Amino acid sequence: MTKARANQWEFPGGKIDQGEKEEEALIREIFEELGVRIRIGTRLESLEHEYPDIAIRLIPFIASLESEDIVLAEHSDVYWAGFAELAALNFSEADRKVVAMLRTHPSTQGLVG
């Protein structure tokens, strides 16, 4: 997770550029924000969230790091949380929905720590 606005945690990611596939966008955004390469696994169900000033669509994926030398480019902090810790962290409103999904999704069963 990364720490951004309102001192809340967010999952890293960003916008999909025109002509870009979802997976390509995630790989690019993670590299731009954290300087690491990832391997993408399961795509979870997309969800939408409306803030007072903007509506966003989140397309979460389960991914793993291929490198671990994180270099922050766009965030004030980074934290590698164990799966069991997620519910206790102060997430942005939109990402709280992702945390709830992760807790019940079949692809995350058995992931603890």
C-alpha positions in Angstrom: 0.0 0.0 0.0 1.0 3.6 -0.4 0.1 6.6 1.6 -1.3 9.6 -0.3 -4.0 12.2 0.3 -5.6 12.7 3.7 -2.9 10.5 5.2 -4.8 7.4 4.2 -3.5 4.2 2.6 -4.2 3.3 -0.9 -3.4 0.4 -3.2 -1.0 1.5 -5.9 -2.3 1.9 -9.4 -3.6 4.6 -11.7 -5.3 5.5 -14.9 -5.4 3.4 -18.1 -4.0 5.2 -21.0 -5.8 5.1 -24.4 -5.1 1.9 -26.2 -3.5 0.3 -23.1 -4.8 -3.0 -21.6 -5.6 -3.1 -17.9 -2.6 -5.3 -17.1 -0.3 -3.1 -19.0 -1.5 0.0 -17.2 -1.0 -1.7 -13.8 2.5 -2.8 -14.6 3.4 0.7 -15.9 1.8 2.5 -12.9 3.5 0.3 -10.3 6.8 0.9 -12.0 6.2 4.7 -12.2 5.0 4.9 -8.6 7.3 2.4 -6.9 10.1 1.6 -9.3 9.4 -2.2 -9.1 8.3 -4.9 -11.5 5.3 -7.1 -10.8 3.8 -10.3 -12.0 0.0 -10.1 -12.4 -2.2 -12.9 -11.2 -5.9 -13.0 -10.7 -8.1 -10.1 -11.8 -10.8 -9.4 -9.3 -14.3 -7.9 -9.9 -14.2 -4.2 -10.8 -16.0 -1.8 -8.6 -17.0 1.9 -8.6 -16.9 4.5 -5.9 -18.1 8.1 -5.9 -16.3 10.8 -4.0 -18.0 14.2 -3.7 -15.9 15.5 -6.7 -15.2 12.4 -8.8 -16.4 8.9 -9.6 -13.7 6.3 -10.0 -13.7 2.7 -11.2 -11.2 0.3 -9.5 -10.0 -2.8 -11.3 -8.1 -4.8 -8.6 -5.6 -7.6 -9.3 -3.7 -10.0 -7.2 0.0 -9.5 -8.0 3.4 -10.4 -6.7 6.7 -8.5 -6.7 9.4 -9.5 -9.1 11.8 -7.0 -7.5 11.8 -5.5 -4.0 13.9 -2.3 -4.3 11.1 0.2 -3.9 11.7 3.8 -4.8 8.8 6.2 -4.0 8.1 8.7 -6.8 4.5 9.8 -6.0 3.7 8.9 -2.4 4.8 9.8 1.1 5.2 6.3 2.4 4.9 2.6 1.5 3.9 -0.3 3.7 4.0 -4.0 3.0 1.1 -5.4 5.0 0.2 -8.9 5.9 -3.2 -10.0 4.7 -4.6 -10.1 8.2 -3.5 -6.5 8.8 -5.5 -4.9 6.0 -8.8 -4.4 8.0 -7.0 -2.4 10.7 -5.4 0.1 8.4 -6.8 3.5 7.5 -7.6 3.1 3.8 -9.2 5.6 1.5 -13.0 5.0 1.1 -12.7 3.4 -2.3 -9.9 1.0 -1.3 -11.9 -0.1 1.8 -14.2 -1.8 -0.8 -11.2 -3.6 -2.2 -10.2 -4.8 1.3 -13.7 -6.1 1.9 -13.5 -8.0 -1.4 -10.1 -9.4 -0.7 -11.4 -10.8 2.6 -14.0 -13.0 0.9 -12.7 -13.6 -2.6 -11.9 -17.3 -3.3 -8.5 -16.5 -4.8 -7.4 -15.0 -1.4 -8.5 -17.9 0.8 -5.5 -19.3 2.6 -3.6 -16.0 2.3 -2.7 -15.0 5.9 0.1 -13.2 7.6 
